[in-house]
Amino acid sequence: MAIDGQGFGGVERRGLMFVLSSPSGAGKTTLSRLLMERMPDMRMSVSVTTRKKRPGEVEGRDYHFVDKARFFAMEKNGELLEWATVFDNLYGTPRKPVEEALATGHDVLFDIDWQGTQQLRQRARSDVVSVFLLPPSAEALEKRLHSRAQDADDVIRGRMSRASHEMSHWAEYDYVVVNSDLDAAYSKIESILQVERLRRERQMWLSQFVRNLQRQLEK
């Protein structure tokens, strides 16, 4: 991202943690993929999980797969920014790669639920920007879940029930986007990201730039 002014240690802008949360089927995965394709300064946070690897998944790209003993050791040692239990599996965000990305001016995209978002806020509030995605209707959500042809009917009913609980946390997010049209939803998310990148506290070059202006004016 090109910005007029001098950088700080070669970095013009501090990165941000960009959180997308939604009920299953509301479009989060598709919108996350579009952000990664179209935003050159974006990095995807790769979670650790105790879930078994699925066919086609790659270690280090999709997840870091660990056992429960390793997971709890990471949590105890402060190596995780957040963690949560989802469908009887543990998921967490490794701290080190996120902090390195922010310090070098890269944004980090998080695909996490409301529990993880709360933990990120508690530990790094000024770096977090959160967006909650909503489906346009319950009918549309159910149709999307069925169209994926990945789950049995009883699993879909469980996801629909869980969706209601997840939606109860919508007001805890900075922004809410109703995903009734994919292109329109992406445009809104992109606008949110661009505005948040311009916040004063993320412009690492700005303090020095203002001081230089003041010195010029005082001559």
VEXDRENBA-644880 format. One record per residue (C-alpha): x, y, z; chain; residue number from 1. Coordinates in Angstrom, 2 decimals, decimal comma. Layout:
{{X; Y; Z}; 'A'; NUM}
...
//
This chain:
{{0,00; 0,00; 0,00}; 'A'; 1}
{{1,67; 3,21; -1,13}; 'A'; 2}
{{1,49; 6,08; 1,33}; 'A'; 3}
{{3,10; 9,50; 1,09}; 'A'; 4}
{{5,58; 10,13; 3,87}; 'A'; 5}
{{8,49; 8,44; 5,52}; 'A'; 6}
{{8,23; 4,96; 6,92}; 'A'; 7}
{{9,33; 3,82; 10,35}; 'A'; 8}
{{12,08; 1,23; 10,06}; 'A'; 9}
{{11,05; 0,78; 6,43}; 'A'; 10}
{{7,40; 0,13; 7,37}; 'A'; 11}
{{4,81; 2,77; 6,52}; 'A'; 12}
{{1,79; 1,17; 8,14}; 'A'; 13}
{{1,23; -1,26; 10,97}; 'A'; 14}
{{-0,85; -4,21; 9,88}; 'A'; 15}
{{-4,19; -5,11; 11,42}; 'A'; 16}
{{-6,00; -8,27; 12,46}; 'A'; 17}
{{-9,02; -8,53; 10,18}; 'A'; 18}
{{-11,63; -10,91; 11,59}; 'A'; 19}
{{-14,44; -12,42; 9,54}; 'A'; 20}
{{-17,01; -14,42; 11,49}; 'A'; 21}
{{-20,31; -15,92; 10,42}; 'A'; 22}
{{-22,59; -18,90; 10,84}; 'A'; 23}
{{-21,66; -21,85; 8,65}; 'A'; 24}
{{-23,04; -21,23; 5,15}; 'A'; 25}
{{-23,15; -17,42; 5,27}; 'A'; 26}
{{-20,30; -17,00; 2,78}; 'A'; 27}
{{-17,27; -16,45; 5,00}; 'A'; 28}
{{-15,02; -18,96; 3,20}; 'A'; 29}
{{-15,78; -17,53; -0,23}; 'A'; 30}
{{-15,24; -13,94; 0,86}; 'A'; 31}
{{-12,02; -14,87; 2,66}; 'A'; 32}
{{-10,73; -16,47; -0,54}; 'A'; 33}
{{-11,55; -13,33; -2,53}; 'A'; 34}
{{-9,72; -11,13; -0,02}; 'A'; 35}
{{-6,63; -13,31; -0,22}; 'A'; 36}
{{-6,72; -13,22; -4,03}; 'A'; 37}
{{-7,24; -9,47; -4,36}; 'A'; 38}
{{-5,41; -7,93; -1,39}; 'A'; 39}
{{-1,61; -8,17; -1,79}; 'A'; 40}
{{-0,89; -7,03; 1,78}; 'A'; 41}
{{-3,13; -9,72; 3,31}; 'A'; 42}
{{-1,89; -12,86; 5,02}; 'A'; 43}
{{-4,09; -15,73; 6,19}; 'A'; 44}
{{-3,78; -16,79; 9,80}; 'A'; 45}
{{-3,15; -20,54; 9,82}; 'A'; 46}
{{-4,68; -22,09; 12,93}; 'A'; 47}
{{-3,52; -25,06; 14,93}; 'A'; 48}
{{-6,14; -27,72; 15,46}; 'A'; 49}
{{-6,62; -31,10; 17,07}; 'A'; 50}
{{-9,03; -32,05; 14,29}; 'A'; 51}
{{-7,98; -34,87; 11,99}; 'A'; 52}
{{-6,68; -33,86; 8,59}; 'A'; 53}
{{-9,28; -34,15; 5,82}; 'A'; 54}
{{-8,55; -35,38; 2,28}; 'A'; 55}
{{-6,82; -32,67; 0,27}; 'A'; 56}
{{-5,75; -30,60; 3,27}; 'A'; 57}
{{-2,09; -29,64; 3,54}; 'A'; 58}
{{-0,14; -29,22; 6,77}; 'A'; 59}
{{0,87; -25,57; 7,21}; 'A'; 60}
{{-1,45; -24,31; 4,47}; 'A'; 61}
{{-4,88; -25,25; 5,78}; 'A'; 62}
{{-4,00; -25,92; 9,43}; 'A'; 63}
{{-1,18; -26,97; 11,69}; 'A'; 64}
{{-2,38; -30,36; 12,92}; 'A'; 65}
{{-1,36; -31,21; 16,49}; 'A'; 66}
{{-2,49; -33,53; 19,26}; 'A'; 67}
{{-4,19; -32,28; 22,42}; 'A'; 68}
{{-1,02; -32,48; 24,51}; 'A'; 69}
{{0,85; -30,17; 22,13}; 'A'; 70}
{{-2,13; -27,83; 21,86}; 'A'; 71}
{{-2,45; -27,37; 25,61}; 'A'; 72}
{{1,32; -26,91; 25,92}; 'A'; 73}
{{1,15; -24,07; 23,39}; 'A'; 74}
{{-1,72; -22,47; 25,31}; 'A'; 75}
{{0,12; -22,77; 28,63}; 'A'; 76}
{{3,30; -21,25; 27,18}; 'A'; 77}
{{1,48; -18,21; 25,76}; 'A'; 78}
{{2,03; -19,27; 22,16}; 'A'; 79}
{{-1,64; -18,79; 21,20}; 'A'; 80}
{{-3,43; -15,47; 20,71}; 'A'; 81}
{{-6,80; -17,17; 21,07}; 'A'; 82}
{{-8,32; -20,62; 21,16}; 'A'; 83}
{{-11,73; -22,23; 21,23}; 'A'; 84}
{{-13,54; -25,56; 21,13}; 'A'; 85}
{{-15,67; -26,06; 18,00}; 'A'; 86}
{{-17,59; -29,28; 17,38}; 'A'; 87}
{{-15,45; -31,12; 19,97}; 'A'; 88}
{{-12,17; -30,04; 18,33}; 'A'; 89}
{{-9,67; -27,44; 19,54}; 'A'; 90}
{{-8,61; -24,53; 17,35}; 'A'; 91}
{{-6,11; -21,77; 18,11}; 'A'; 92}
{{-4,07; -18,97; 16,54}; 'A'; 93}
{{-0,25; -19,08; 16,85}; 'A'; 94}
{{1,02; -15,76; 18,19}; 'A'; 95}
{{4,46; -15,41; 16,57}; 'A'; 96}
{{3,58; -15,34; 12,83}; 'A'; 97}
{{0,75; -12,87; 13,45}; 'A'; 98}
{{2,96; -10,45; 15,39}; 'A'; 99}
{{5,67; -10,66; 12,73}; 'A'; 100}
{{3,18; -9,92; 9,96}; 'A'; 101}
{{1,70; -6,87; 11,73}; 'A'; 102}
{{5,13; -5,43; 12,43}; 'A'; 103}
{{6,07; -5,64; 8,75}; 'A'; 104}
{{2,90; -3,89; 7,53}; 'A'; 105}
{{0,84; -6,91; 6,53}; 'A'; 106}
{{-2,77; -7,48; 7,50}; 'A'; 107}
{{-3,76; -10,88; 8,86}; 'A'; 108}
{{-7,12; -12,42; 8,01}; 'A'; 109}
{{-8,82; -14,48; 10,72}; 'A'; 110}
{{-11,51; -17,05; 10,07}; 'A'; 111}
{{-12,63; -17,50; 13,71}; 'A'; 112}
{{-15,84; -17,51; 15,74}; 'A'; 113}
{{-17,10; -15,09; 18,39}; 'A'; 114}
{{-15,14; -16,81; 21,16}; 'A'; 115}
{{-11,84; -16,27; 19,38}; 'A'; 116}
{{-12,79; -12,72; 18,49}; 'A'; 117}
{{-13,45; -11,88; 22,13}; 'A'; 118}
{{-10,03; -13,20; 23,10}; 'A'; 119}
{{-8,30; -11,21; 20,37}; 'A'; 120}
{{-10,03; -8,05; 21,58}; 'A'; 121}
{{-8,86; -8,68; 25,12}; 'A'; 122}
{{-5,24; -9,17; 24,08}; 'A'; 123}
{{-4,80; -6,80; 21,15}; 'A'; 124}
{{-7,81; -4,48; 20,89}; 'A'; 125}
{{-6,14; -1,71; 18,91}; 'A'; 126}
{{-5,03; -4,15; 16,21}; 'A'; 127}
{{-8,39; -5,88; 15,72}; 'A'; 128}
{{-11,07; -5,02; 13,15}; 'A'; 129}
{{-14,02; -7,41; 13,23}; 'A'; 130}
{{-16,81; -8,08; 10,72}; 'A'; 131}
{{-19,79; -10,37; 11,23}; 'A'; 132}
{{-21,49; -11,80; 8,15}; 'A'; 133}
{{-25,22; -12,51; 8,17}; 'A'; 134}
{{-27,28; -14,47; 5,64}; 'A'; 135}
{{-30,24; -12,60; 4,10}; 'A'; 136}
{{-32,70; -15,12; 5,60}; 'A'; 137}
{{-32,92; -18,45; 7,41}; 'A'; 138}
{{-34,25; -19,98; 4,20}; 'A'; 139}
{{-31,22; -18,78; 2,24}; 'A'; 140}
{{-28,86; -20,14; 4,87}; 'A'; 141}
{{-30,49; -23,57; 4,82}; 'A'; 142}
{{-30,42; -23,62; 1,02}; 'A'; 143}
{{-26,69; -22,81; 1,00}; 'A'; 144}
{{-25,96; -25,55; 3,50}; 'A'; 145}
{{-27,86; -28,10; 1,41}; 'A'; 146}
{{-26,22; -26,93; -1,84}; 'A'; 147}
{{-22,76; -27,75; -0,49}; 'A'; 148}
{{-23,79; -31,44; -0,33}; 'A'; 149}
{{-21,27; -32,03; 2,43}; 'A'; 150}
{{-23,49; -32,81; 5,41}; 'A'; 151}
{{-26,41; -35,07; 6,27}; 'A'; 152}
{{-29,77; -33,53; 7,14}; 'A'; 153}
{{-29,29; -33,98; 10,89}; 'A'; 154}
{{-25,92; -32,21; 10,69}; 'A'; 155}
{{-27,49; -29,32; 8,78}; 'A'; 156}
{{-30,22; -29,02; 11,42}; 'A'; 157}
{{-27,49; -28,81; 14,05}; 'A'; 158}
{{-25,70; -26,10; 12,10}; 'A'; 159}
{{-28,93; -24,13; 11,75}; 'A'; 160}
{{-29,48; -24,32; 15,52}; 'A'; 161}
{{-25,90; -23,27; 16,19}; 'A'; 162}
{{-26,29; -20,38; 13,74}; 'A'; 163}
{{-28,94; -18,80; 15,96}; 'A'; 164}
{{-26,57; -18,86; 18,93}; 'A'; 165}
{{-23,68; -17,44; 16,89}; 'A'; 166}
{{-25,86; -14,61; 15,59}; 'A'; 167}
{{-26,64; -13,55; 19,15}; 'A'; 168}
{{-23,10; -12,12; 19,29}; 'A'; 169}
{{-23,48; -9,83; 16,25}; 'A'; 170}
{{-23,44; -6,63; 18,33}; 'A'; 171}
{{-19,95; -7,44; 19,65}; 'A'; 172}
{{-18,45; -6,82; 16,21}; 'A'; 173}
{{-17,23; -3,53; 14,71}; 'A'; 174}
{{-19,16; -4,06; 11,48}; 'A'; 175}
{{-22,03; -6,25; 10,26}; 'A'; 176}
{{-22,53; -7,15; 6,59}; 'A'; 177}
{{-25,59; -8,96; 5,21}; 'A'; 178}
{{-24,40; -11,26; 2,44}; 'A'; 179}
{{-27,38; -11,24; 0,09}; 'A'; 180}
{{-25,15; -10,60; -2,94}; 'A'; 181}
{{-21,53; -11,77; -3,02}; 'A'; 182}
{{-20,11; -8,87; -5,05}; 'A'; 183}
{{-21,88; -6,27; -2,92}; 'A'; 184}
{{-20,76; -7,94; 0,30}; 'A'; 185}
{{-17,17; -8,07; -0,92}; 'A'; 186}
{{-17,28; -4,40; -1,89}; 'A'; 187}
{{-18,43; -3,45; 1,62}; 'A'; 188}
{{-15,73; -5,56; 3,27}; 'A'; 189}
{{-13,07; -4,09; 1,01}; 'A'; 190}
{{-14,24; -0,56; 1,92}; 'A'; 191}
{{-14,06; -1,38; 5,63}; 'A'; 192}
{{-10,52; -2,67; 5,23}; 'A'; 193}
{{-9,35; 0,35; 3,25}; 'A'; 194}
{{-10,75; 2,82; 5,80}; 'A'; 195}
{{-9,31; 0,94; 8,78}; 'A'; 196}
{{-5,87; 0,90; 7,14}; 'A'; 197}
{{-5,95; 4,71; 7,14}; 'A'; 198}
{{-6,51; 5,11; 10,88}; 'A'; 199}
{{-4,03; 7,55; 12,40}; 'A'; 200}
{{-2,60; 5,07; 14,89}; 'A'; 201}
{{-1,65; 2,64; 12,10}; 'A'; 202}
{{0,31; 5,23; 10,08}; 'A'; 203}
{{3,79; 4,63; 11,46}; 'A'; 204}
{{5,31; 7,39; 9,32}; 'A'; 205}
{{2,89; 10,10; 10,42}; 'A'; 206}
{{4,45; 11,33; 13,68}; 'A'; 207}
{{7,83; 11,95; 12,08}; 'A'; 208}
{{6,17; 13,56; 9,07}; 'A'; 209}
{{4,26; 16,03; 11,28}; 'A'; 210}
{{7,40; 16,85; 13,30}; 'A'; 211}
{{9,26; 17,61; 10,09}; 'A'; 212}
{{6,46; 19,88; 8,94}; 'A'; 213}
{{6,49; 21,71; 12,26}; 'A'; 214}
{{10,24; 22,26; 12,08}; 'A'; 215}
{{9,88; 23,67; 8,57}; 'A'; 216}
{{7,14; 26,04; 9,69}; 'A'; 217}
{{9,11; 27,24; 12,71}; 'A'; 218}
{{12,16; 28,29; 10,71}; 'A'; 219}
//
